[in-house]
Amino acid sequence: MLLEEQLLAEFAARIHAEVKDALAELEPGTPLPEDSALAETVLGYLEEAGLVAEHDLCPHEDTGQRRSRVLAYALPDDSSRLELFTGIYLPPNGSEALPPAEVRRLTGWAARFFEYAVKGDHGRFAGNDPALRAAQRIRAEATRIEDVRVHVLTNAVVRDRAVAGISVEGREVEFSVWDLERLHRATGEEVARERIEIDFRKLLGRPISCLEMKPPPAEYQTFLLVLPGELIYRLYEEYGARLFEFNVRSFLQARGNVNKGIRDTIRKEPERFLAYNNGLTATADEIEAGLWNGETVIHRLRGLQIVNGAQTTASIHRAVKEKFPIDRLAVAMKLTRVEPSKLDEFVPLIARFANTQNPVQVADLSANNAFHIRVEQLAGDVWCPGEESRWFYERARGAYEVARARLGSTPAKRRDFDEEIPKSQVLNKTDLARYLMSWWQRPDLVSRGPQKNFSLFMSELHERYPVEWTPDADFFKAAVATALVFKAARAAVTRAKLQSAIGQQLTAYIVAKLSFDHGQAFDPDFVWETQEVSSALVASLEAWVLPIHTEILTTAGQRNIGEWCKKDACSEGVKGLALPMPSPLPPEFRPAEDRESEVLIPGTATSDAGGSGLIDACCQLDGPAWANVMVWAATSSGVTEFDRRVAHTVMGYALQAWSKRPSEKQAICAVRVIRAARHAGVIPLA
């Protein structure tokens, strides 16, 4: 029990730290800032666990006798359920607890927000654009909203999480409370799967018939089943996205031709569904099978996971919601029991080979994907210039705070940890997807939200790189450089103080435009070496904020601006803008024609020889000579800040009697400084 309390306390501290970080990322003037930061933090965990597909922040609270209050909402295009999120953040004091009465108040205020939105009572949202747009969209989509689920999010402990459902505007409204303890359980790898237990005798009144593979291999056990459509509907209605934790593609919207074909078959020829459809592929931790009236049957399953067939399952569920009969519909299922120790090996391969309708790439199953494992390793191995700090890659959410708590067990150790891995140098996998997809000129996909963009990013990786490719140090450095550019653009948007609720989307569009206009000239090594973006590029980014923001607003017209940002047409409009860029370009951009003659492009046939000569030229100066160069360079307008920083690093090598020689890229910059110093008379001409 003591260990459980310790783990919960560590998790609470992690949540507090993440809320603090999220608070700094919010748009200026965001209502209910601490509660909104909590919502962003908790929803990040829930989305990663597959319990929530997406969300849009729309914090609002009004006063009066019939108060309404909400923090965020989700209304996926392929869903008939509206998800509303409310909640409250309690500052750390060691005894955070939320009374049930407060929970009931929060749920009532959120339900009232839905009531006002559907009725068109939108005057109360005047001056709060995100809340107004949310209300307008809910009203516009009211005909397809069949039920509502209100989630209460809190970092406190709630002893009684049961809240009775109600009916609002003809829709059933149910409530779900995510307190500290429940969220902590949901982040465990085994918890969600263990909770899905299927008893066919209770669901169907009898065990379900099956055909078992004989003899069963030692590593697994496989059965073939035929499930009635009604059972598929009831499973999805009860467990939702938790059925698909091993299938990241369940986050994607059902818009492809295959999904339309599934729906057409359900509507027109349900009795042929079994013949036309490839069925489901599933795994389970435990399968209780036996004989019943002489036939092989399955009585109960524990840990059911559908690793292929999320679209089929969701389509059947949607068909019921659209009032299509499914009593003649049946679905085939291949069910495999896998030893827990073999899950990481088996599940990706099962998902890869099972699906012939919409091929699932190996990259889609990314929880323990080799790409992320390799990036995590690179973050630990590749040090920033100067070898004093490094970046941290969060392959699992919250890993940084866990490492900081475990490795920084004393104040001195924590200071050392923070110096070596500052919080500003943390990348999580959804951040990486956002940065790279923006640079790959897909801001419309970035605007769909972290999890959907992440799923699409994994597919994009497969398209851009060969199967045998693995990230290397150059890829990692380029990714960090892209992250720094994105953060600089985000800071430029914040400084603009536009009072806009699309700051993240606008940032993605700015980075995509920068890549579209000047990506071919971008040299990420320059950004990596300085670990910052030049003042010249910052000025350009600041100049781009307003015209790109205006373009998005203008082309959106009367549309919901958040939804418009998700459209390819919005992206194409921004690409067509003519935006200023100084000449010469900022130092991050070095077209070949602007390079000095001795600066060879790394990777060319003569690069190695030229690079070796440049390194030798650096090493011809001793430590005192380099110190004189740096004294002059510190105030010279003829030396860029980038070159100045690199030269300072090279000077350190010289003062250590060249125990370490500069790299080729460092030598390129250092030789520029040497030549400028010679022309200035600081050192003799060669």
PyMOL commands that set and color helices and strands:
alter all, ss='L'
color gray80, all
select helices_A, chain A and resi 2-25+33-48+100-119+123-125+129-140+142-144+180-186+191-195+200-204+229-244+248-251+257-268+270-276+310-321+340-354+362-364+370-381+399-407+411-420+423-425+429-439+443-446+450-464+473-496+503-521+524-530+535-556+561-564+568-575+592-594+607-619+623-633+641-655+664-679
alter helices_A, ss='H'
color red, helices_A
select strands_A, chain A and resi 56-61+69-74+81-88+147-154+166-168+171-178+197-199+208-212+220-228+280-284+286-292+295-302+305-308+330-338+392-394+426-428
alter strands_A, ss='S'
color yellow, strands_A
deselect
rebuild
show_as cartoon
